Amino acid sequence: MATEVRVTLKKSPIGRKAYFAKVLKGLGLTRLQKTVTLQDTPEIRGMLRKVEHMVAIED
């Protein structure tokens, strides 16, 4: 069963390490308040754990 997770970018990657901006771009989050729907896979969950302080996650 393929579930989905909705993610919204709440904080800007400006002033943070470039790594965070790359992870956000990989998730498809390019602007503040942008919401994307992603497949709930272990790879996506790992990326979300790295930037959980910058995004809002809705299961």
Gaussian input, Z-matrix of N, CA and C with variables (Angstrom, degrees):
# hf/3-21g

backbone

0 1
 N
 C     1     B1
 C     2     B2     1     A1
 N     3     B3     2     A2     1     D1
 C     4     B4     3     A3     2     D2
 C     5     B5     4     A4     3     D3
 N     6     B6     5     A5     4     D4
 C     7     B7     6     A6     5     D5
 C     8     B8     7     A7     6     D6
 N     9     B9     8     A8     7     D7
 C    10    B10     9     A9     8     D8
 C    11    B11    10    A10     9     D9
 N    12    B12    11    A11    10    D10
 C    13    B13    12    A12    11    D11
 C    14    B14    13    A13    12    D12
 N    15    B15    14    A14    13    D13
 C    16    B16    15    A15    14    D14
 C    17    B17    16    A16    15    D15
 N    18    B18    17    A17    16    D16
 C    19    B19    18    A18    17    D17
 C    20    B20    19    A19    18    D18
 N    21    B21    20    A20    19    D19
 C    22    B22    21    A21    20    D20
 C    23    B23    22    A22    21    D21
 N    24    B24    23    A23    22    D22
 C    25    B25    24    A24    23    D23
 C    26    B26    25    A25    24    D24
 N    27    B27    26    A26    25    D25
 C    28    B28    27    A27    26    D26
 C    29    B29    28    A28    27    D27
 N    30    B30    29    A29    28    D28
 C    31    B31    30    A30    29    D29
 C    32    B32    31    A31    30    D30
 N    33    B33    32    A32    31    D31
 C    34    B34    33    A33    32    D32
 C    35    B35    34    A34    33    D33
 N    36    B36    35    A35    34    D34
 C    37    B37    36    A36    35    D35
 C    38    B38    37    A37    36    D36
 N    39    B39    38    A38    37    D37
 C    40    B40    39    A39    38    D38
 C    41    B41    40    A40    39    D39
 N    42    B42    41    A41    40    D40
 C    43    B43    42    A42    41    D41
 C    44    B44    43    A43    42    D42
 N    45    B45    44    A44    43    D43
 C    46    B46    45    A45    44    D44
 C    47    B47    46    A46    45    D45
 N    48    B48    47    A47    46    D46
 C    49    B49    48    A48    47    D47
 C    50    B50    49    A49    48    D48
 N    51    B51    50    A50    49    D49
 C    52    B52    51    A51    50    D50
 C    53    B53    52    A52    51    D51
 N    54    B54    53    A53    52    D52
 C    55    B55    54    A54    53    D53
 C    56    B56    55    A55    54    D54
 N    57    B57    56    A56    55    D55
 C    58    B58    57    A57    56    D56
 C    59    B59    58    A58    57    D57
 N    60    B60    59    A59    58    D58
 C    61    B61    60    A60    59    D59
 C    62    B62    61    A61    60    D60
 N    63    B63    62    A62    61    D61
 C    64    B64    63    A63    62    D62
 C    65    B65    64    A64    63    D63
 N    66    B66    65    A65    64    D64
 C    67    B67    66    A66    65    D65
 C    68    B68    67    A67    66    D66
 N    69    B69    68    A68    67    D67
 C    70    B70    69    A69    68    D68
 C    71    B71    70    A70    69    D69
 N    72    B72    71    A71    70    D70
 C    73    B73    72    A72    71    D71
 C    74    B74    73    A73    72    D72
 N    75    B75    74    A74    73    D73
 C    76    B76    75    A75    74    D74
 C    77    B77    76    A76    75    D75
 N    78    B78    77    A77    76    D76
 C    79    B79    78    A78    77    D77
 C    80    B80    79    A79    78    D78
 N    81    B81    80    A80    79    D79
 C    82    B82    81    A81    80    D80
 C    83    B83    82    A82    81    D81
 N    84    B84    83    A83    82    D82
 C    85    B85    84    A84    83    D83
 C    86    B86    85    A85    84    D84
 N    87    B87    86    A86    85    D85
 C    88    B88    87    A87    86    D86
 C    89    B89    88    A88    87    D87
 N    90    B90    89    A89    88    D88
 C    91    B91    90    A90    89    D89
 C    92    B92    91    A91    90    D90
 N    93    B93    92    A92    91    D91
 C    94    B94    93    A93    92    D92
 C    95    B95    94    A94    93    D93
 N    96    B96    95    A95    94    D94
 C    97    B97    96    A96    95    D95
 C    98    B98    97    A97    96    D96
 N    99    B99    98    A98    97    D97
 C   100   B100    99    A99    98    D98
 C   101   B101   100   A100    99    D99
 N   102   B102   101   A101   100   D100
 C   103   B103   102   A102   101   D101
 C   104   B104   103   A103   102   D102
 N   105   B105   104   A104   103   D103
 C   106   B106   105   A105   104   D104
 C   107   B107   106   A106   105   D105
 N   108   B108   107   A107   106   D106
 C   109   B109   108   A108   107   D107
 C   110   B110   109   A109   108   D108
 N   111   B111   110   A110   109   D109
 C   112   B112   111   A111   110   D110
 C   113   B113   112   A112   111   D111
 N   114   B114   113   A113   112   D112
 C   115   B115   114   A114   113   D113
 C   116   B116   115   A115   114   D114
 N   117   B117   116   A116   115   D115
 C   118   B118   117   A117   116   D116
 C   119   B119   118   A118   117   D117
 N   120   B120   119   A119   118   D118
 C   121   B121   120   A120   119   D119
 C   122   B122   121   A121   120   D120
 N   123   B123   122   A122   121   D121
 C   124   B124   123   A123   122   D122
 C   125   B125   124   A124   123   D123
 N   126   B126   125   A125   124   D124
 C   127   B127   126   A126   125   D125
 C   128   B128   127   A127   126   D126
 N   129   B129   128   A128   127   D127
 C   130   B130   129   A129   128   D128
 C   131   B131   130   A130   129   D129
 N   132   B132   131   A131   130   D130
 C   133   B133   132   A132   131   D131
 C   134   B134   133   A133   132   D132
 N   135   B135   134   A134   133   D133
 C   136   B136   135   A135   134   D134
 C   137   B137   136   A136   135   D135
 N   138   B138   137   A137   136   D136
 C   139   B139   138   A138   137   D137
 C   140   B140   139   A139   138   D138
 N   141   B141   140   A140   139   D139
 C   142   B142   141   A141   140   D140
 C   143   B143   142   A142   141   D141
 N   144   B144   143   A143   142   D142
 C   145   B145   144   A144   143   D143
 C   146   B146   145   A145   144   D144
 N   147   B147   146   A146   145   D145
 C   148   B148   147   A147   146   D146
 C   149   B149   148   A148   147   D147
 N   150   B150   149   A149   148   D148
 C   151   B151   150   A150   149   D149
 C   152   B152   151   A151   150   D150
 N   153   B153   152   A152   151   D151
 C   154   B154   153   A153   152   D152
 C   155   B155   154   A154   153   D153
 N   156   B156   155   A155   154   D154
 C   157   B157   156   A156   155   D155
 C   158   B158   157   A157   156   D156
 N   159   B159   158   A158   157   D157
 C   160   B160   159   A159   158   D158
 C   161   B161   160   A160   159   D159
 N   162   B162   161   A161   160   D160
 C   163   B163   162   A162   161   D161
 C   164   B164   163   A163   162   D162
 N   165   B165   164   A164   163   D163
 C   166   B166   165   A165   164   D164
 C   167   B167   166   A166   165   D165
 N   168   B168   167   A167   166   D166
 C   169   B169   168   A168   167   D167
 C   170   B170   169   A169   168   D168
 N   171   B171   170   A170   169   D169
 C   172   B172   171   A171   170   D170
 C   173   B173   172   A172   171   D171
 N   174   B174   173   A173   172   D172
 C   175   B175   174   A174   173   D173
 C   176   B176   175   A175   174   D174

   B1=1.4560
   B2=1.5264
   B3=1.3045
   B4=1.4579
   B5=1.5240
   B6=1.3248
   B7=1.4519
   B8=1.5198
   B9=1.3124
   B10=1.4517
   B11=1.5153
   B12=1.3136
   B13=1.4548
   B14=1.5280
   B15=1.3461
   B16=1.4668
   B17=1.5212
   B18=1.3325
   B19=1.4571
   B20=1.5258
   B21=1.3347
   B22=1.4555
   B23=1.5183
   B24=1.3379
   B25=1.4611
   B26=1.5222
   B27=1.3258
   B28=1.4635
   B29=1.5211
   B30=1.3366
   B31=1.4658
   B32=1.5130
   B33=1.3108
   B34=1.4563
   B35=1.5320
   B36=1.3289
   B37=1.4668
   B38=1.5290
   B39=1.3233
   B40=1.4645
   B41=1.5300
   B42=1.3176
   B43=1.4520
   B44=1.5166
   B45=1.3215
   B46=1.4601
   B47=1.5248
   B48=1.3088
   B49=1.4557
   B50=1.5211
   B51=1.3181
   B52=1.4732
   B53=1.5239
   B54=1.3228
   B55=1.4600
   B56=1.5270
   B57=1.3430
   B58=1.4603
   B59=1.5258
   B60=1.3261
   B61=1.4683
   B62=1.5206
   B63=1.3212
   B64=1.4666
   B65=1.5235
   B66=1.3278
   B67=1.4649
   B68=1.5266
   B69=1.3321
   B70=1.4663
   B71=1.5243
   B72=1.3236
   B73=1.4607
   B74=1.5233
   B75=1.3167
   B76=1.4580
   B77=1.5214
   B78=1.3200
   B79=1.4577
   B80=1.5307
   B81=1.3323
   B82=1.4590
   B83=1.5142
   B84=1.3273
   B85=1.4679
   B86=1.5204
   B87=1.3253
   B88=1.4569
   B89=1.5225
   B90=1.3231
   B91=1.4707
   B92=1.5257
   B93=1.3257
   B94=1.4543
   B95=1.5229
   B96=1.3218
   B97=1.4596
   B98=1.5243
   B99=1.3248
   B100=1.4598
   B101=1.5254
   B102=1.3215
   B103=1.4525
   B104=1.5201
   B105=1.3205
   B106=1.4590
   B107=1.5236
   B108=1.3221
   B109=1.4545
   B110=1.5207
   B111=1.3304
   B112=1.4583
   B113=1.5213
   B114=1.3197
   B115=1.4554
   B116=1.5296
   B117=1.3106
   B118=1.4532
   B119=1.5301
   B120=1.3379
   B121=1.4595
   B122=1.5294
   B123=1.3187
   B124=1.4644
   B125=1.5359
   B126=1.3213
   B127=1.4691
   B128=1.5175
   B129=1.3246
   B130=1.4622
   B131=1.5247
   B132=1.3383
   B133=1.4740
   B134=1.5293
   B135=1.3291
   B136=1.4571
   B137=1.5174
   B138=1.3276
   B139=1.4630
   B140=1.5307
   B141=1.3136
   B142=1.4637
   B143=1.5258
   B144=1.3311
   B145=1.4637
   B146=1.5224
   B147=1.3348
   B148=1.4658
   B149=1.5334
   B150=1.3390
   B151=1.4698
   B152=1.5268
   B153=1.3342
   B154=1.4605
   B155=1.5251
   B156=1.3397
   B157=1.4548
   B158=1.5319
   B159=1.3375
   B160=1.4617
   B161=1.5217
   B162=1.3225
   B163=1.4530
   B164=1.5230
   B165=1.3219
   B166=1.4583
   B167=1.5270
   B168=1.3396
   B169=1.4533
   B170=1.5141
   B171=1.3429
   B172=1.4653
   B173=1.5190
   B174=1.3133
   B175=1.4700
   B176=1.4952
   A1=108.65
   A2=116.37
   A3=121.19
   A4=109.37
   A5=116.46
   A6=120.13
   A7=109.16
   A8=115.06
   A9=120.15
   A10=109.93
   A11=115.24
   A12=122.21
   A13=107.46
   A14=115.94
   A15=120.92
   A16=108.47
   A17=115.47
   A18=121.21
   A19=108.76
   A20=116.36
   A21=122.38
   A22=109.12
   A23=116.75
   A24=121.52
   A25=109.26
   A26=117.37
   A27=122.96
   A28=113.43
   A29=117.65
   A30=120.90
   A31=110.10
   A32=115.61
   A33=122.18
   A34=112.18
   A35=116.89
   A36=119.60
   A37=113.00
   A38=118.09
   A39=121.28
   A40=108.94
   A41=116.12
   A42=121.58
   A43=113.34
   A44=117.71
   A45=121.73
   A46=108.44
   A47=116.26
   A48=119.92
   A49=110.11
   A50=116.37
   A51=121.99
   A52=111.30
   A53=117.24
   A54=121.41
   A55=111.59
   A56=116.59
   A57=120.43
   A58=111.36
   A59=116.96
   A60=120.75
   A61=110.26
   A62=117.39
   A63=120.94
   A64=111.38
   A65=116.89
   A66=120.47
   A67=109.77
   A68=116.79
   A69=120.25
   A70=111.01
   A71=117.52
   A72=120.52
   A73=110.59
   A74=116.58
   A75=120.94
   A76=112.61
   A77=116.14
   A78=121.10
   A79=112.25
   A80=117.39
   A81=120.89
   A82=113.43
   A83=116.71
   A84=121.25
   A85=108.90
   A86=116.10
   A87=120.44
   A88=113.41
   A89=118.09
   A90=121.69
   A91=109.10
   A92=116.04
   A93=119.98
   A94=110.06
   A95=116.25
   A96=124.94
   A97=113.73
   A98=118.55
   A99=120.95
   A100=108.92
   A101=116.49
   A102=122.37
   A103=109.53
   A104=116.23
   A105=121.63
   A106=108.54
   A107=115.91
   A108=122.38
   A109=107.44
   A110=115.85
   A111=121.89
   A112=110.54
   A113=116.38
   A114=120.89
   A115=108.71
   A116=117.16
   A117=122.09
   A118=109.42
   A119=115.54
   A120=121.87
   A121=109.00
   A122=118.31
   A123=120.37
   A124=112.65
   A125=116.91
   A126=120.38
   A127=111.04
   A128=117.35
   A129=122.07
   A130=109.88
   A131=117.10
   A132=120.63
   A133=110.55
   A134=117.78
   A135=121.41
   A136=111.80
   A137=116.63
   A138=120.58
   A139=110.07
   A140=116.75
   A141=120.36
   A142=111.16
   A143=117.51
   A144=120.35
   A145=111.51
   A146=116.56
   A147=120.26
   A148=112.38
   A149=117.32
   A150=120.37
   A151=112.33
   A152=117.61
   A153=120.09
   A154=113.05
   A155=118.13
   A156=121.30
   A157=111.85
   A158=117.70
   A159=121.63
   A160=113.18
   A161=118.23
   A162=121.30
   A163=111.56
   A164=115.06
   A165=122.26
   A166=106.73
   A167=116.53
   A168=121.58
   A169=109.47
   A170=115.57
   A171=121.90
   A172=107.74
   A173=117.07
   A174=120.63
   A175=111.91
   D1=118.91
   D2=-178.64
   D3=-90.90
   D4=106.05
   D5=176.79
   D6=-91.93
   D7=166.84
   D8=-178.64
   D9=-124.40
   D10=158.16
   D11=177.70
   D12=-132.39
   D13=136.12
   D14=177.95
   D15=-100.25
   D16=133.35
   D17=-176.60
   D18=-128.67
   D19=133.28
   D20=178.77
   D21=-122.31
   D22=132.26
   D23=178.21
   D24=-78.98
   D25=120.79
   D26=-177.03
   D27=-107.96
   D28=-27.97
   D29=-178.38
   D30=-128.07
   D31=144.48
   D32=-176.53
   D33=-76.64
   D34=145.78
   D35=175.12
   D36=-80.91
   D37=-1.11
   D38=179.56
   D39=-64.00
   D40=131.84
   D41=179.63
   D42=86.42
   D43=1.52
   D44=177.85
   D45=-109.40
   D46=173.45
   D47=178.65
   D48=-62.88
   D49=148.01
   D50=-177.05
   D51=-60.36
   D52=-24.92
   D53=179.55
   D54=-56.01
   D55=-41.91
   D56=-178.12
   D57=-65.19
   D58=-39.85
   D59=178.78
   D60=-64.07
   D61=-37.61
   D62=179.64
   D63=-67.66
   D64=-39.86
   D65=178.51
   D66=-65.33
   D67=-44.10
   D68=179.50
   D69=-62.59
   D70=-41.16
   D71=178.20
   D72=-64.05
   D73=-38.40
   D74=176.80
   D75=-63.00
   D76=-30.82
   D77=176.98
   D78=-81.66
   D79=-10.58
   D80=-179.42
   D81=90.20
   D82=13.52
   D83=-179.96
   D84=-97.44
   D85=103.66
   D86=-174.14
   D87=-112.50
   D88=-14.66
   D89=-178.99
   D90=-137.50
   D91=155.41
   D92=174.71
   D93=-62.51
   D94=144.92
   D95=179.10
   D96=67.84
   D97=7.15
   D98=176.19
   D99=-77.34
   D100=136.27
   D101=179.33
   D102=-115.92
   D103=133.13
   D104=177.16
   D105=-126.90
   D106=151.60
   D107=176.08
   D108=-109.21
   D109=123.08
   D110=-175.79
   D111=-122.87
   D112=154.96
   D113=174.34
   D114=-68.26
   D115=141.63
   D116=-178.89
   D117=-87.07
   D118=87.15
   D119=179.78
   D120=-117.51
   D121=162.36
   D122=177.80
   D123=-59.42
   D124=-34.40
   D125=179.43
   D126=-65.31
   D127=-45.67
   D128=179.24
   D129=-65.72
   D130=-42.01
   D131=178.93
   D132=-60.61
   D133=-38.06
   D134=177.65
   D135=-64.48
   D136=-41.44
   D137=177.67
   D138=-65.27
   D139=-40.90
   D140=-179.78
   D141=-65.04
   D142=-35.94
   D143=178.60
   D144=-62.60
   D145=-32.53
   D146=-179.53
   D147=-70.69
   D148=-29.05
   D149=-176.66
   D150=-120.53
   D151=23.98
   D152=-175.01
   D153=-63.03
   D154=-21.21
   D155=178.27
   D156=-78.79
   D157=-6.97
   D158=-177.50
   D159=-113.99
   D160=-8.45
   D161=-174.54
   D162=-127.87
   D163=161.90
   D164=171.56
   D165=-110.05
   D166=129.25
   D167=-175.45
   D168=-114.65
   D169=127.94
   D170=176.47
   D171=-117.19
   D172=119.35
   D173=178.28
   D174=-76.47

